[in-house]
Amino acid sequence: MEYILLAFIALAAGVVGSLIGLGGGVILVPATLFFGLNLGLIDGITPQTVVGLSVVMMIFIGLSSTLAYMKTKTIDYKSSLIFFSGSIPGTLLGAFINKGLDLPSFNLYFGILLVLLSLLLIVRKYLKPVTWFVDHGKKTTFTDKMGETFVYGYPIWFALLLTFGIGFASGLFGIGGGSMIVPAMILLFLFPPHVAVGTSMFMVFLSAIVNSITHISLGNVPWMYTIPVIPAAYIGAKIGAKLNQKMNSEMLVMILRIVLLLLGIRSIIDGILG
């Protein structure tokens, strides 16, 4: 039963994570904690093992998505490597701090992060893009398949600083950096949305490898649970990448905003009461 449940969770995480560049951890972590700790349907679940499982899953979501986005040529490899290099030290620091968190603390901080992410997604449409970072950084031009041309860019020093913080949250909570870097790329650096998602998933793939090595060394990965999670997440990511190219994902983003907000509020309440 728990293997089937984890497979469904991972499939949903792969689809949503790849579709809008989130990485999938924002789905897997709260859902697994809920079914494992609240309902008792998944044995041996702790905040540390859920994060370990999540970061291993994101290697395969990132790989599957990257292969798909390579075909559509919507990955900015240079930017991915810059963002990745900034996130490495933050990821390592977050993973080591994670081992000292008890369940109430994890729920509280994770809930706050989910609420902030949901609010960011809610107001993203109403925020005006910031041109300062493009004006003070190296510019890149991209023309999409519809013939629309975008000019985007960023100062490297700021990108490294930003991705350090994103890497820290990724290592601490196992959610992948896409949920934070995609809005930043679109609003601050003026990335075309499809390029932001593709670039984010390549960064998620690279970061998840480093993140996984750290959590494996800390003994946080429940290997038996990776059996249903990895193939389901890989298949889900392929589906999400295809949908990204074919559909307007605004409705899904709206649902995700609401889900993240509700999960965040519940997690905060559990943290306070726990």
C-alpha positions, 0 to 999 in steps of 0.5 A: 500500500505504501509503495503504491501511495508513494508512486502516486505522490512521486508521479504528481511531483514529477508532473507538477515539478517539471511543468512549472520548474519547481523540482517536485519537492514541494509536493513530495515532502508535505504529502509524504509527511502527511500520509506518513506521520499524520495518517500512519500509512508510510512507516519510518518517516521522519523530516530527515528521511523525507528530505533524503528521499526528495533530493534523490527523486529530484535527480531523476525529475531533473534528468528527465526534464533536462533531456526533454527541454534540451530538445526544445532548446529552452535551457540556458546552460551558462546561467544554469552553471552560474546559478548552480555554483552559487547554490552549492555551498548553500545546499551543503550548509542547509543539509547539515543544519537539517539533521538538527531539526526536530519535527515541530521545528521542521513543520514550522519553518517549512510551513512558513516557506510554503506560505511565502512561496504561495504568496509569491506565486499569487502576486507574481502576475501583479508584480512589474518586472525589474529592469535594473538587474538586466541593465547592470548585467550581461544581456542575452537575446532569445527568440521563441518559436512564436518569433517573440524576442526577449532580452534578459540578463543579471549581474553575476555577483547578485545571481551567486548571492541569490542562489546561495540562499536558494541552495540553503533552503533546498538543502534544508527542506529538500524542495529543490530550488526551482520554486524560488529561482523561476519567479526570480528569473522571470521577475528580476532577470526578465527570462522568457518563461519557457527558458526559465523553466528549462534552465531551472530544471537543469539547475535542479538536476545538478543541485540534486546530485550534490544535495543527494551526496550530502544526505546519503553521507548523513544516512537520510535516504530510505533506499527501499522507498526510492524503488517506487518513487524514482520511476514514477517521478521520472515518468511524471517529469516527462509528462510535465515537460510535454505539457509545458510546451502544449498548454497554458499552465495558469490554471495548474499554477492557481491550484498549486498556489492554493495547495501550497498555501493550505499545506503551509498553514497546516504545517505551521499549525502542526509546528506550533502545536507540536 
